Amino acid sequence: MALAVYACDPARSRGRRHPELPAPTRSEFQRDRDRVIHCSAFRRLVYKTQVFLNHEGDLFRTRLTHSLEVAQLGRSIARSLGLQEDLVEAIALSHDLGHTPFGHAGQDALNDCMADFGGFEHNLQSLRIVDRLEERYPDFDGLNLTFETREGILKHCAPRNARQIEDEEPVYADGAGGVGRRFLERSQPSLEAQLCNLADEIAYNAHDIDDGVRSGLITVAQLESVPLFNQYLEQTRARHPHLGDAKQDRRLLYETIRQMLSAQVYDVIEATGRQLQAVAPANVREVRASPALVQFSGEMRRASTELKQFLLRNLYRHPQVMATTNQARRIVRELFLTYMEAPQGMQPGFAARSEAARGNLDGGQARSRVVADFIAGMTDRFAVREHERITGERLLA
């Protein structure tokens, strides 16, 4: 399918932080995707969890499977809208690279530890990984991804952080600023980046229902109170009466989720199509100057919000989930304090960086960022093992 005029064209990419010759057989965005897939941070996602921690079961989603699901949803929608599929895939596969072990519990704990040192946010860490922390190429740090992929990775950013990012950005040929500029000007990213944000939400809601029911922490009976889910549950029962009760036949749940996913995808395509027709952006620059264009319809937005609120009350704040996440927070806090006091306990490269930062007159900010980089890069099981090695106590066994 031909690209729409408002799509990002790899031949017109704003470029990379470090100029490189083009690849002979791949577009710039294909190259980004391939670099992400081959990097160490991407492989670690297989042992970084979403809601359920790594020790709780082999079939629950991880950050890796979540990223793949976001990429699949994003590419399907992008194809229907004439957007750049390879860019969508590159953003989707890299958007969670900066997540800590133990899901949001780990991020919250590390943010608390870093409160006096600039805080911690996984979107910024994802950008930090692709710009600095990956060590694969002889001529530069990071993966040297295109502006467009980096823009999509940086989903949220406080003005203070955006100004710091801009201070370190190269001067692009068009003079439009770097990936932090839009947070200062309150403009929008590309449609491909907007699409990944929404695909992320759709994937989250669907797979957390699946994992929640699989775990036994929520039931199909409870979900019947959620209009978005119940609508497609009733349709599935009417079309497939032989499936019986979901307790005995998981195909009823799978088909309901599949129908719900499809409805959300079609809604995004239709609602976004209407917005694009009304605004009629002639190029990517006009997309960035317009209000957000990739969106649900008003009705679907309300229904999706109700589902998110249900999952917050009944799954994310379930006592069993809270008990394990409290243990996870403790692991992160104690690792942080240990490495701040004894940085030689980290892997050699991080220990050397911490030692080099020891004399900085910044109140320990540089050293703490090294410790945050090390902890954020851990998988769940490595963090558990490190904590046990240091404290002699086995948590989350």
C-alpha positions in Angstrom: 0.0 0.0 0.0 1.3 3.5 -0.9 2.2 5.8 1.9 -0.2 8.6 2.7 1.1 12.2 2.4 0.9 12.5 6.2 3.0 9.4 6.9 6.7 9.4 7.7 8.7 8.6 4.6 12.0 6.8 5.4 13.6 8.6 2.4 12.8 11.9 4.1 13.9 11.0 7.7 15.2 13.9 9.7 18.3 11.7 10.3 20.4 10.2 13.0 22.4 11.8 15.8 25.6 10.5 14.1 25.4 10.6 10.3 25.7 7.2 8.6 25.7 6.0 5.0 22.3 4.5 4.0 22.0 0.7 4.0 21.9 -0.8 0.5 18.9 -3.1 1.0 16.9 -1.6 3.9 15.1 1.6 4.6 16.1 3.8 7.6 13.2 2.6 9.7 13.8 -1.1 8.8 17.3 -0.5 10.0 16.1 0.9 13.3 13.8 -2.1 13.8 16.6 -4.5 13.2 19.0 -2.7 15.5 16.4 -2.9 18.3 15.8 -6.6 17.8 19.5 -7.4 18.0 20.3 -5.2 21.1 20.8 -6.6 24.6 18.0 -4.5 26.2 15.5 -6.1 23.9 16.5 -9.6 24.8 16.2 -8.8 28.5 12.5 -8.0 28.0 11.7 -11.7 28.0 12.4 -11.8 31.7 10.8 -8.5 32.6 7.2 -8.8 33.6 4.0 -6.9 33.3 1.5 -7.5 36.1 2.6 -11.0 37.2 6.2 -11.4 38.3 8.5 -13.8 36.6 8.3 -16.5 39.2 4.5 -16.7 39.1 4.1 -18.6 35.8 5.5 -19.2 32.4 2.4 -18.2 30.4 1.9 -14.7 31.7 2.9 -11.7 29.5 6.3 -10.3 29.7 7.6 -7.0 28.4 8.8 -8.8 25.3 5.5 -10.5 24.4 3.7 -7.2 25.2 6.0 -5.3 22.8 5.3 -7.9 20.1 1.6 -7.6 20.6 1.8 -3.8 20.3 3.8 -4.1 17.1 1.2 -6.5 15.6 -1.7 -4.2 16.5 0.2 -1.1 15.4 1.1 -2.6 12.0 -2.4 -3.7 11.3 -3.8 -0.2 12.0 -1.0 1.5 10.1 -1.6 -0.5 7.0 -5.2 0.6 6.9 -4.3 4.3 7.4 -1.4 4.4 4.9 1.2 5.0 7.6 4.8 3.7 7.7 4.6 0.2 9.1 8.3 -0.3 9.7 8.5 2.9 11.8 5.5 1.7 13.9 7.1 -1.6 14.4 10.5 0.0 15.4 8.7 2.3 18.0 6.6 -0.6 19.4 9.5 -2.9 19.8 11.6 -0.3 21.6 9.0 1.6 23.7 9.5 -0.5 26.8 13.3 -1.0 26.7 13.8 1.2 29.7 11.4 -0.6 32.0 12.8 -1.8 35.3 12.4 -5.4 36.7 9.1 -6.1 38.4 6.9 -3.9 36.2 5.5 -0.6 37.5 6.4 -1.6 41.1 10.0 -1.6 40.2 9.7 1.7 38.4 7.9 3.4 41.3 10.5 2.1 43.8 13.4 3.3 41.6 11.8 6.7 41.1 11.5 7.0 44.9 15.2 6.1 45.3 16.1 8.7 42.7 13.8 11.5 44.1 16.7 13.6 45.1 18.6 12.9 41.9 16.2 13.8 39.1 13.8 10.9 39.4 13.4 7.9 37.1 10.9 7.4 34.3 11.0 4.4 31.9 10.3 6.5 28.7 13.4 8.6 29.4 15.3 5.4 30.2 14.3 3.8 26.9 15.7 6.8 25.1 18.8 6.7 27.3 19.3 3.1 26.3 19.1 3.7 22.5 21.1 6.9 22.7 23.9 5.9 25.2 23.8 2.7 27.1 23.9 0.0 24.4 27.5 -0.7 23.4 27.5 -2.3 20.0 29.1 0.0 17.5 32.7 1.3 17.3 32.0 4.9 16.4 29.1 5.8 18.8 27.3 4.9 21.9 23.7 3.6 21.7 22.0 2.4 18.6 22.0 5.7 16.7 18.3 5.4 15.7 16.5 7.9 13.5 14.8 11.0 14.9 11.4 9.5 14.1 11.9 6.3 16.1 13.4 8.2 19.0 10.5 10.7 18.9 8.1 7.8 19.2 10.0 6.2 22.2 9.7 9.4 24.2 6.0 9.2 25.0 6.1 11.4 28.1 8.6 14.1 29.2 8.5 16.8 31.8 9.6 20.3 30.6 12.8 20.2 32.7 13.8 16.9 31.2 12.8 18.1 27.7 15.1 21.1 28.0 18.0 18.9 29.1 17.4 16.6 26.1 17.3 19.5 23.7 20.6 20.8 25.1 22.2 17.5 24.0 20.4 17.1 20.6 22.3 17.7 17.3 21.3 20.5 15.1 19.0 19.0 12.4 19.0 20.4 8.9 15.5 21.6 9.1 16.1 23.6 12.3 12.9 22.2 13.9 14.6 21.0 17.1 15.1 17.6 18.7 12.9 15.0 20.3 12.3 17.1 23.4 11.1 20.2 21.5 7.4 19.1 21.2 7.1 18.9 25.0 8.1 22.5 25.2 6.0 23.7 22.3 3.1 21.4 23.2 3.0 20.0 19.7 2.3 16.4 18.6 4.6 13.6 17.4 4.2 11.8 14.1 1.0 9.7 13.4 3.1 6.6 13.7 4.1 7.6 17.3 0.6 8.5 18.2 -0.6 5.1 16.9 1.9 3.2 19.0 0.6 5.0 22.1 -2.9 3.8 21.5 -1.9 0.3 20.4 0.0 0.1 23.7 -3.2 0.8 25.6 -5.3 -1.6 23.5 -2.8 -4.4 24.0 -2.5 -3.8 27.8 -6.2 -4.0 28.4 -6.7 -7.2 26.4 -3.8 -9.2 27.7 -4.3 -8.1 31.3 -7.8 -9.6 31.1 -6.4 -12.8 29.8 -3.6 -13.0 32.4 -6.0 -11.9 35.2 -8.5 -14.7 34.5 -5.7 -17.2 34.0 -4.3 -16.3 37.4 -7.7 -16.7 39.1 -7.6 -13.1 40.5 -10.5 -11.9 38.3 -13.3 -14.0 36.8 -15.4 -13.8 33.7 -18.4 -13.2 36.0 -16.8 -10.1 37.4 -16.0 -8.9 33.8 -19.6 -9.1 32.9 -20.0 -5.8 34.8 -17.7 -4.1 32.2 -19.8 -3.0 29.2 -17.0 -3.2 26.7 -16.2 -6.8 27.6 -19.7 -8.0 28.2 -20.9 -6.8 24.8 -18.6 -9.2 23.1 -19.0 -12.0 25.6 -22.8 -12.0 24.9 -22.1 -12.0 21.1 -19.7 -14.9 21.5 -22.1 -16.9 23.6 -24.9 -16.3 21.0 -22.7 -17.3 18.0 -21.0 -20.3 19.7 -23.4 -21.7 22.3 -21.4 -25.0 22.4 -18.5 -23.2 24.1 -20.2 -23.4 27.5 -18.8 -21.8 30.7 -15.4 -20.0 30.6 -14.3 -22.0 33.7 -14.3 -25.1 31.5 -13.6 -23.7 28.1 -11.0 -20.9 27.7 -12.0 -20.5 24.0 -15.0 -18.5 25.2 -12.6 -16.0 26.8 -10.2 -16.0 23.9 -12.9 -15.4 21.4 -14.4 -12.6 23.5 -11.1 -10.8 23.8 -10.4 -11.3 20.0 -13.8 -9.7 19.2 -13.1 -6.8 21.6 -9.6 -6.3 20.1 -11.0 -6.2 16.6 -13.7 -3.7 17.6 -11.2 -1.4 19.1 -8.9 -1.6 16.0 -11.8 -0.9 13.6 -12.9 2.0 15.9 -9.4 3.6 15.8 -9.2 3.3 12.0 -12.7 4.9 11.6 -12.2 7.6 14.2 -8.7 8.5 13.0 -9.9 8.4 9.4 -12.5 11.0 10.2 -10.0 13.2 11.9 -7.6 13.0 9.0 -10.3 13.9 6.6 -11.4 16.9 8.7 -7.9 18.3 9.3 -6.4 17.1 6.0 -2.7 17.4 6.9 -0.6 17.7 3.8 2.6 16.4 5.4 4.2 15.3 8.7 5.0 18.9 9.7 1.3 19.7 9.6 0.6 16.6 11.6 2.9 17.8 14.3 1.2 21.2 14.4 -2.3 19.7 14.6 -4.2 18.3 17.7 -3.8 14.6 18.3 -5.3 12.8 15.3 -5.0 9.1 16.2 -7.8 8.3 18.6 -10.8 6.3 19.7 -14.3 7.5 19.0 -15.9 9.2 22.1 -18.0 6.1 22.9 -15.0 3.7 22.6 -12.8 6.0 24.7 -15.4 5.9 27.5 -15.7 2.2 27.3 -11.9 1.7 27.3 -11.6 3.9 30.3 -14.2 1.9 32.2 -12.3 -1.3 31.5 -9.0 0.3 32.7 -10.7 1.4 35.9 -12.1 -2.1 36.5 -8.6 -3.6 36.0 -7.1 -1.1 38.4 -9.6 -1.9 41.1 -9.8 -5.6 40.7 -6.4 -6.7 39.3 -3.6 -4.2 39.8 -4.7 -3.5 43.4 -5.6 -7.1 44.2 -4.1 -8.0 47.6 -2.1 -10.9 46.1 -0.6 -8.6 43.4 0.1 -5.9 46.0 1.9 -8.4 48.3 4.3 -9.5 45.6 4.8 -5.9 44.3 5.6 -4.8 47.8 8.4 -7.4 48.0 9.6 -6.2 44.6 9.8 -2.6 45.8 11.8 -3.8 48.7 14.3 -5.6 46.5 14.8 -2.5 44.3 15.2 -0.1 47.3 17.8 -2.4 49.0 19.7 -2.9 45.9 19.9 0.8 45.3 21.1 1.6 48.8 23.7 -1.2 48.6 25.2 -0.1 45.3 25.3 3.6 46.3 27.4 2.5 49.3 29.4 -0.2 47.6 29.4 0.4 43.8 32.1 -2.3 43.3 29.2 -4.8 43.8 27.9 -3.8 40.3 29.2 -5.3 37.1 32.6 -3.9 36.2 31.6 -1.4 33.6 29.0 0.2 35.9 31.4 0.1 38.8 34.0 1.9 36.8 31.5 4.5 35.7 30.4 5.0 39.3 34.0 5.4 40.4 34.7 8.0 37.6 31.6 10.0 38.8 32.7 9.9 42.5 34.4 13.3 42.3 31.6 15.1 40.5 30.3 18.1 42.4 26.7 17.2 41.8 25.6 15.8 45.1 25.9 12.2 43.9 23.5 12.7 41.0 26.0 11.2 38.4 26.7 8.2 40.7 23.0 7.6 41.4 22.2 7.6 37.7 24.8 4.9 37.1 23.2 2.8 39.8 19.7 3.4 38.3 21.0 2.4 34.9 22.3 -0.9 36.4 19.1 -1.7 38.3 16.8 -0.7 35.5 18.7 -3.1 33.2 18.1 -6.1 35.4 15.7 -8.9 34.7 13.3 -10.0 37.5 15.3 -13.1 38.2 18.7 -11.4 38.2 17.4 -8.8 40.6 16.1 -11.5 42.9 19.4 -13.4 42.8 21.4 -10.2 43.4 19.3 -9.3 46.4 19.7 -12.8 47.8 23.5 -12.7 47.2 23.7 -9.4 49.1 21.2 -10.0 51.9 21.1 -13.7 52.2 17.3 -13.5 52.0 15.3 -15.1 49.2 12.3 -13.0 48.3 9.8 -13.9 45.5 10.9 -17.5 45.4 
